[in-house]
């Protein structure tokens, strides 16, 4: 199995039917797909790549090499092995990653100022990605047979003027690692939120997805495409029809992989549960829900402690809160 590559196209007539069929199949069977023809201007994506790389090179890289936890722990492991004439120990519970998270709606968010065009570029990108995310959510609702706006409204916690989903962007770099056998780029996990739209490096690979047979498959670099990823909340709302897949990033000894992942997540007070239309009806007439009803903020509290652990206990933990 490979990560599906889907052309979005015009979304008119047969083109829309074809796209929805391919996207629905990918979300159900893999939980990931590569999206071409998404409408984000190539020129904007190039500017995003430029400002993210420059910010890392000027500001983040010097600190990563000298002050970061993964570098310190790897150096410690290598030094201890040298002193004891033994094999170095694997560095646990850490990722060979440098990242920042952009908070678009936070008024006092301290935007990076180097390079000078960073904020302007990323704000423009954020607006374009948000529009694309909402277009995809509308199509995902339609595929499930839900009413118009269902997923967007559920993630926002309602349709009032103050009800808004959370949108943010995580910019990561995975620098060359001298001992890829001792540390992971990013440990295997599923994403907690709703819909994730990833602009990944088009030259340096490393992203892998666990397929439904238990095999890790590559999501290879592909120029001018976005990787779309189903999060835990869409799995729950779809009552398991959509799949939130485990994925990881392998450390590499050459190349500096860039990742710009935008998250369209529920608001913290949004109440999440399977859509009533998707509940199975056993013979006795009672509803069969595979997922509990819970508040997303509670799920995030659990996820913060269990991100790299099995997914099912997270849902069990919020179910115990008996919302």
C-alpha positions as CSV (number, residue, x, y, z in Angstrom):
1,X,0.0,0.0,0.0
2,X,1.2,3.6,-0.8
3,X,0.0,6.9,0.4
4,X,-2.8,7.9,-2.0
5,X,-2.1,10.9,-4.3
6,X,-5.3,12.8,-5.2
7,X,-5.8,15.6,-7.6
8,X,-8.4,18.1,-6.2
9,X,-9.4,19.6,-9.5
10,X,-12.3,21.9,-10.2
11,X,-14.8,20.1,-7.9
12,X,-17.5,20.5,-10.5
13,X,-19.7,17.7,-11.8
14,X,-17.9,14.4,-12.4
15,X,-14.6,15.9,-11.2
16,X,-16.2,16.5,-7.7
17,X,-17.6,13.0,-7.6
18,X,-14.3,11.5,-8.5
19,X,-12.4,13.5,-5.9
20,X,-14.9,12.7,-3.1
21,X,-14.8,9.0,-3.9
22,X,-10.9,9.0,-3.8
23,X,-10.7,11.2,-0.7
24,X,-13.4,9.1,1.2
25,X,-11.5,5.9,0.4
26,X,-8.2,7.4,1.6
27,X,-9.7,8.7,4.8
28,X,-11.3,5.3,5.6
29,X,-8.4,3.0,4.6
30,X,-5.3,5.1,5.3
31,X,-6.1,8.3,7.2
32,X,-3.6,10.2,5.0
33,X,-3.3,11.3,1.4
34,X,-1.2,13.6,-0.7
35,X,-3.3,16.5,-2.2
36,X,-2.4,18.0,-5.6
37,X,-4.2,20.9,-7.3
38,X,-5.2,22.3,-3.8
39,X,-5.3,25.9,-4.9
40,X,-2.6,27.3,-2.6
41,X,-0.4,29.5,-4.8
42,X,2.9,27.9,-5.6
43,X,4.5,31.4,-5.2
44,X,3.2,31.6,-1.6
45,X,4.4,28.1,-0.7
46,X,7.9,29.1,-1.9
47,X,7.8,32.2,0.3
48,X,6.7,30.1,3.2
49,X,9.6,27.7,2.6
50,X,12.0,30.7,2.4
51,X,10.9,32.5,5.6
52,X,10.7,29.2,7.6
53,X,14.2,28.2,6.5
54,X,15.7,31.6,7.2
55,X,14.2,31.8,10.6
56,X,15.6,28.4,11.5
57,X,19.0,29.1,10.1
58,X,19.3,32.5,11.8
59,X,17.6,32.0,15.1
60,X,16.8,28.3,15.9
61,X,19.7,26.3,14.5
62,X,22.5,27.8,16.7
63,X,20.4,27.1,19.8
64,X,19.4,23.6,18.7
65,X,23.1,22.7,18.2
66,X,24.2,23.9,21.7
67,X,21.2,24.1,24.0
68,X,18.5,21.6,22.8
69,X,17.6,18.6,24.9
70,X,18.0,16.0,22.2
71,X,21.5,17.1,21.4
72,X,22.5,17.2,25.0
73,X,21.1,13.7,25.7
74,X,22.7,12.2,22.6
75,X,26.1,13.7,23.5
76,X,25.7,12.4,27.0
77,X,25.0,8.9,25.7
78,X,28.0,9.0,23.4
79,X,30.3,10.3,26.2
80,X,29.2,7.7,28.7
81,X,29.8,5.0,26.1
82,X,33.2,6.2,25.4
83,X,34.2,6.4,29.0
84,X,32.9,2.9,29.7
85,X,34.1,1.4,26.4
86,X,30.6,0.2,25.8
87,X,27.9,0.7,23.2
88,X,26.0,3.9,23.5
89,X,22.4,3.7,24.8
90,X,19.4,4.7,22.8
91,X,18.1,8.1,23.7
92,X,14.5,7.6,24.9
93,X,11.5,10.0,25.2
94,X,12.8,12.7,23.1
95,X,12.6,13.7,19.4
96,X,15.3,15.1,17.1
97,X,13.2,18.0,16.2
98,X,13.1,21.8,16.6
99,X,9.7,23.5,16.4
100,X,7.7,26.6,17.0
101,X,3.8,26.8,17.1
102,X,2.1,29.9,15.6
103,X,-1.0,31.1,17.4
104,X,-2.9,33.1,14.8
105,X,-5.8,34.2,17.0
106,X,-3.7,35.2,20.1
107,X,-3.4,39.0,20.1
108,X,-0.2,39.1,22.1
109,X,1.5,36.2,20.3
110,X,5.2,37.1,20.0
111,X,5.7,36.7,16.2
112,X,9.3,36.0,15.1
113,X,10.8,39.1,13.5
114,X,13.6,37.4,11.6
115,X,13.2,37.5,8.7
116,X,11.1,40.7,8.6
117,X,8.5,39.3,6.3
118,X,7.9,36.2,8.4
119,X,4.6,37.3,10.0
120,X,3.1,38.7,6.9
121,X,3.9,35.6,4.9
122,X,2.6,33.1,7.5
123,X,-0.6,35.1,8.1
124,X,-1.3,35.0,4.4
125,X,-0.5,31.3,4.3
126,X,-2.7,30.7,7.4
127,X,-5.7,32.3,5.7
128,X,-5.3,30.2,2.6
129,X,-4.9,27.0,4.5
130,X,-7.9,27.8,6.7
131,X,-10.1,28.2,3.6
132,X,-8.8,24.9,2.2
133,X,-9.4,23.1,5.5
134,X,-13.0,24.3,5.6
135,X,-13.6,23.3,2.0
136,X,-12.3,19.8,2.7
137,X,-14.3,19.5,5.9
138,X,-17.4,20.4,4.0
139,X,-16.7,17.6,1.5
140,X,-15.9,15.2,4.3
141,X,-19.3,16.0,5.9
142,X,-21.0,15.3,2.5
143,X,-19.2,12.0,2.1
144,X,-20.5,10.9,5.5
145,X,-24.0,12.0,4.6
146,X,-24.1,14.7,7.2
147,X,-25.8,18.0,6.8
148,X,-24.0,21.0,5.4
149,X,-21.5,22.5,7.8
150,X,-21.7,19.7,10.3
151,X,-18.0,19.1,10.9
152,X,-17.1,22.8,10.9
153,X,-19.9,23.6,13.4
154,X,-19.0,20.6,15.6
155,X,-15.3,21.6,15.7
156,X,-16.2,25.2,16.5
157,X,-18.5,24.1,19.4
158,X,-21.6,25.7,17.7
159,X,-22.6,28.2,15.1
160,X,-22.7,31.3,17.2
161,X,-20.6,34.4,16.5
162,X,-18.1,33.5,19.3
163,X,-17.9,29.8,18.4
164,X,-14.6,29.2,16.5
165,X,-12.4,26.2,15.9
166,X,-8.7,26.5,16.9
167,X,-6.3,27.0,14.1
168,X,-2.5,26.9,14.5
169,X,0.7,26.0,12.6
170,X,3.6,24.0,13.9
171,X,6.8,24.7,12.0
172,X,9.4,21.9,12.6
173,X,12.9,21.2,11.4
174,X,14.6,17.9,11.6
175,X,18.3,18.6,11.2
176,X,20.9,16.0,10.2
177,X,21.5,13.6,13.1
178,X,24.9,12.0,13.6
179,X,23.5,8.8,15.1
180,X,20.1,8.0,13.6
181,X,20.3,4.6,15.3
182,X,20.1,6.2,18.7
183,X,17.4,8.8,18.4
184,X,14.1,9.2,16.6
185,X,13.1,12.2,14.5
186,X,9.6,12.2,15.9
187,X,8.1,9.3,17.8
188,X,5.1,7.5,16.5
189,X,1.7,9.1,17.4
190,X,-1.7,10.0,16.1
191,X,-2.8,13.7,16.0
192,X,-5.2,14.8,18.6
193,X,-7.3,17.3,16.7
194,X,-9.5,17.5,13.6
195,X,-7.9,18.0,10.2
196,X,-4.2,18.5,9.6
197,X,-2.8,20.0,6.5
198,X,1.0,19.5,6.1
199,X,3.3,21.3,3.8
200,X,6.4,19.1,4.0
201,X,9.8,19.3,2.6
202,X,9.9,18.5,-1.1
203,X,13.4,17.1,-1.0
204,X,14.2,15.5,2.4
205,X,11.9,12.6,3.3
206,X,11.3,10.8,6.6
207,X,7.6,10.8,7.2
208,X,6.0,7.4,7.5
209,X,2.5,6.2,8.1
210,X,1.3,2.9,9.7
211,X,-1.1,1.2,7.3
212,X,-3.9,-1.1,8.4
213,X,-1.7,-4.1,8.0
214,X,0.8,-2.9,10.6
215,X,3.4,-1.9,8.0
216,X,5.2,1.5,7.9
217,X,4.8,3.2,4.5
218,X,6.6,6.3,3.2
219,X,4.9,9.6,2.5
220,X,7.6,10.7,0.1
221,X,8.4,14.3,-0.7
222,X,6.3,15.6,-3.6
223,X,6.7,19.2,-4.9
224,X,3.7,21.5,-4.6
225,X,1.5,19.0,-2.7
226,X,0.0,19.0,0.8
227,X,-0.3,16.0,3.0
228,X,-3.8,15.7,4.6
229,X,-4.1,13.8,7.9
230,X,-7.2,12.8,9.8
231,X,-7.0,13.5,13.5
232,X,-8.5,11.7,16.5
233,X,-11.6,13.9,16.6
234,X,-12.7,13.2,13.1
235,X,-12.3,9.5,13.8
236,X,-14.6,9.9,16.8
237,X,-17.2,12.1,15.0
238,X,-17.3,9.7,12.1
239,X,-17.8,6.8,14.6
240,X,-14.6,5.2,13.3
241,X,-15.4,5.5,9.6
242,X,-12.5,7.9,9.1
243,X,-9.1,6.7,10.4
244,X,-6.6,8.6,12.5
245,X,-3.4,6.9,11.6
246,X,-0.2,6.4,13.5
247,X,2.8,8.2,11.9
248,X,6.4,9.1,12.7
249,X,9.4,10.9,11.3
250,X,12.7,9.1,10.8
251,X,15.9,10.9,11.7
252,X,18.3,11.3,8.8
253,X,22.0,11.9,8.7
254,X,21.8,14.3,5.8
255,X,19.5,17.1,4.9
256,X,17.4,19.3,7.1
257,X,13.7,18.3,6.7
258,X,11.2,21.1,7.0
259,X,7.6,20.5,8.1
260,X,4.8,23.1,8.2
261,X,1.8,21.4,9.8
262,X,-1.5,23.4,10.2
263,X,-4.1,22.1,12.6
264,X,-7.8,22.8,12.2
265,X,-8.8,21.6,15.7
266,X,-11.9,21.8,17.9
267,X,-12.2,24.6,20.4
268,X,-11.3,23.5,23.9
269,X,-15.0,23.6,25.0
270,X,-16.3,21.8,21.9
271,X,-18.3,18.7,22.8
272,X,-17.2,15.8,20.6
273,X,-19.2,12.6,20.0
274,X,-20.2,10.4,17.0
275,X,-22.6,12.1,14.7
276,X,-26.1,10.7,15.5
277,X,-26.7,9.9,11.8
278,X,-23.7,7.5,11.9
279,X,-24.7,5.5,14.9
280,X,-25.6,1.8,14.2
281,X,-29.0,0.6,15.2
282,X,-28.9,-2.9,16.7
283,X,-32.1,-5.0,16.6
284,X,-33.2,-3.9,20.1
285,X,-33.2,-0.3,18.9
286,X,-30.5,1.1,21.1
287,X,-27.8,3.3,19.7
288,X,-24.3,1.8,19.3
289,X,-21.5,4.4,19.6
290,X,-17.9,3.3,19.3
291,X,-16.7,6.5,21.0
292,X,-17.8,8.5,24.1
293,X,-19.1,12.0,24.4
294,X,-16.5,14.3,25.8
295,X,-15.1,17.8,25.8
296,X,-12.1,18.4,23.6
297,X,-10.2,20.3,26.4
298,X,-10.4,17.1,28.5
299,X,-9.1,15.0,25.7
300,X,-6.2,17.3,25.2
301,X,-5.3,17.1,28.9
302,X,-5.1,13.3,28.5
303,X,-3.3,13.5,25.2
304,X,-0.6,15.7,26.7
305,X,0.3,12.8,29.0
306,X,-0.3,10.0,26.5
307,X,0.6,11.3,23.1
308,X,3.0,8.5,22.3
309,X,0.9,5.7,24.0
310,X,-2.0,3.7,22.5
311,X,-4.9,5.7,21.3
312,X,-7.8,3.7,22.8
313,X,-7.0,4.5,26.5
314,X,-7.3,8.2,25.7
315,X,-11.0,7.7,24.8
316,X,-11.5,5.5,27.8
317,X,-10.1,8.2,30.1
318,X,-12.4,10.9,28.8
319,X,-15.4,8.4,28.8
320,X,-14.7,7.9,32.6
321,X,-15.4,11.6,33.1
322,X,-19.0,10.9,32.2
323,X,-19.5,14.2,30.5
